[in-house]
Amino acid sequence: MLIRIIFNVGGAMKVKEFIQTLLGMRGFQPEQTTWEEQYKNNQWNHLHQLDELAHYNVIRGYINFFKPNADILDVGCGEGVLNRELSSSDYNYYKGIDFSDTAIENARSKREDEKTFFEQADAHAYQPDRKYDCIVFCESLNCINNPEKLVERLKEYLKPNGIVIISLFKQLWIDKIMWNKVQTSFEIIDKTTVKNGKGSAWQCKVLRPINNS
């Protein structure tokens, strides 16, 4: 996902920033205006296609198996693609947050209802107003500086025995660096690797904070 994001942005990154990102030294964070332009130009429409379907449904399966009728926080939800794959019976309450106003407006217009909500927010500073059974990071952590700090902070908003579900696009060494950063204070409950017909692959993991009971 990270390299796909970089290619989408094109020349928006300086060479030094590009190298630091590939080495896992910084998150990939284009300006908000870049995100807005991309969503307005439909540059993320591929996330709605068949090629992306499998890893979203692995996440759905994990939610239904471990936390049926869950309260869910989806961090970096974009236009609500994961929520589109969820049935209303899969959850009790869903909140999706994203940095892009355009993405959130699109999600609200298509998906919001009495138990499904979307909010424009910077994940780095976001303070949830409730606790959740499940916090999801679906290909969003590569866009976060110090992702381990964010995951560590937000795990405090899990209910007892709550879980974190993370999906990362498998690419070069970048996903391995990310996993090493974010899972150190968690127990790995399960993990699944899925590959589409074009050979692209994702790894999804269910994590539970150590001593969260």
N, C-alpha and C positions, 0 to 999 in steps of 0.2 A: 504493500500500500504506500509506503513512504516514497519509493522511487516513482510510483505512479503519480503521487502528489507532486513531486519535484518536476516531473515532465509536464504536468498540467500547468504549473506556474511558469515554466520556461526560464526567462532571464531574470526573474525576480530575486534570485539568490546571488550573493557574492560568492566567489570561488572559495574563500576561507570558510564561509558559513556552510557551503555545500560539503566540503571536506569534513568539517566538524560534525555535521549531521550524519554522514556516512560512517564515521567512527563512533557514533553514539555519544558524542560529547555535548550535543545540544538537541533539543526538539526542533522539528521543522514547523516554523510559525510565520507564515506570510502575514502581511498586514490584513486587517479586516476588510479593507476595500478590495483586496485580491479575492478573498472568499466570496464577497458579494458579487463581484463581476463574474466569477466562475459559475455560481449558482444561477445568476440571471442569464448566462449564456449556455446553460444546460450542460456544462462540462462534467457534471457528476451523474448524468443520466445512466451511465453504464452500471451504476450501483443497483439499478432497478431491473437489470437484465438477468437472464437465465444463468450466466456465468457466475453470478454472485450468490445464487440461491442457497447452495448447500450449507455454507457456514452460518448463515442466518438461522437456518432450521436446526442446525446443531445447537445453537444457543436456545432456541425455543424448546427443543427437547430437554436440554439441561434444566431450564426453568420449570417445566412441567414435572420432571422427575424429582428434582430436589426441593422445589418450592412452589407447588401448585397453588393457584390463587394468590400469587405473591404481590407485594408492593415493590415496584421496580423503579430504579433510577438508571436511566440510559445516558451516559456521559459522552457527548459528542455524537448526538443522534442524527445530525444532518437533517434531511427532509422526512425523517421518520420511517426509514426503510425497514429497520428491524420491527418496529411497531406494526407495519403493514403485514408482516409474516405472522404476527401474533393474533390469535383469536381473542375476542373480548372475554371469553371464558378462561383464558390462560392467566389472567391477573385480576387483582382487586383494585390496584391503583398503579398508574404509570406516569412518570415524569421524565420527559426528554429535554436535555439542555444542549445548546450548541452556540458557538461563537457568532454564527452568521444569522443576521436578521432575516435575510431572504430565505434561507433554509427553514427557519422557524415559522415564518409566515406561510410557506408552502405546506409545512407539516400541519399547522393549525387548520388551514383551509380544507384539508383532506381527511385528517385523522382525529382531531380533537373532539371529545365528547365528555359526558359527565364523570368519567373516571380516567380519562386520557388527557394529559396536559403537556404543553411545550413552552419552554422559556428560553429567551436569549440570555446567555450568561457566559462569562469567561470562567472556564473550569478551574483555573488557577486560584480564583478568589471565591468561588461559589460556596455558599453555606446552606446546606439543605435545611428545610424547616420541619423535617420529620425523619424517622428512621425507616430503613428499608430491609426487606428480606433478601433482596438481590440487587447488586450494583453491577452494571454492565459497561464494559469498555470495548466496543466493537470497532477495531481499527482506528481508534482515536488516540491512543497513547503516544504514537510517533509524532503527534502534533503538540505534545506537551513537553515543556522544559521541566526537568527533574520529575519524570513520571512516577518514580518510586515515592516521592514526597506526597504527590497528589493521592496515590492509592493508599498510602499510609494514613493520610488525613481523613479521607472519605470513609475508610473502614470503621471509623468511630461512629458512623451513622448507620451501621448495620444493626439489626435486631439480634438478639441472642441466637447463635447458630446460623446467622446470615452468611451468605456466600458472595464472592466476587467472580464474575465470568468475564474472561478476557479472550478476544479473538485477535490474532495478529497474522498478517500476510507474510508468508515465508519468502524471504528474499536475502540472498547472499548471507552475510553474517549478522545483519541488522536485527532480525527478530531474536536471535540468540542473546545478543547484548541486552535487548529489552527485557527478555524473560529473566535474565540474571539480576537485573535491577529490581524488578517489581515483585518477585515471588519469595524473597528471602524470609519474610515474617509470616508466611502462609503455609498451610498444609495443602498439598495438591490432592484434591479429592478424585479428579478424573481429568483425562486429556484425550483429545481426538484430533487427528489430522485429516482434512478433507481436500480432495483435488478435483478440479473440474475437467471438462473434456479437452481444454486447451493446455492443461498441465499446470495451471496456477494452483497454489496450495495455501491453505490456512491452518494454523494450529489454534484450537480452542481449549481453554483450561478452566476448570472449576476450582476455585481456591477458597479456603476457609481460614480466617485469621487464627493463629495459634493462641490458645487460651481464650477464645471467644465462645462463651457458653452461658 
